[in-house]
């Protein structure tokens, strides 16, 4: 069942989505933490810790969205079922009527 719905294209998209959901919040958090330095802010350690918590929350939120998307892909594949080739529709163009 894995090979039917978890195609290489979906694997690449999922890997990119996981990397983005981890990398983007981390990079933005690092940029934000650089502006909180001793002497420029009243309590830089506390502000940096708050930014870390926000980054962890954003990463977890992103990962749950990717997981939800993959579960949706799996449910769609299960609902479609295996591919079945049927007979030609009667009365198709170029065929005599039944």
Residue, then its C-alpha position, 0 to 999 in steps of 0.5 A: x500500500x505504501x508504494x501506491x499513494x506515497x509516490x516519489x513526488x509526494x515524498x519530495x514535497x513532504x520532505x520539503x514541507x518538513x524542512x520548511x516547517x522546521x527551518x523557517x521558524x528557526x531562522x526567523x527566531x535566530x534573526x529576532x533573538x539577535x536584536x535582544x542584547x544586554x544593554x539594549x533591552x531590559x531583560x534579554x535572556x527572558x525575551x530570547x527564551x520567549x522567542x525560543x518557545x514561540x519557535x518550538x510552537x511554530x515548528x510543532x504547528x508546522x509539523x502537525x500541518x504536514x502530518x494532517x496533509x499526509x493523512x489527507x493524502x492517504x485517506x484520498x488514496x484509500x477512498x479512491x481504491x485500486x484502479x479498475x479498467x471498465x468496459x467501453x461505454x455503450x454507444x461511444x462514437x464510432x461504434x454501432x449501437x447495442 
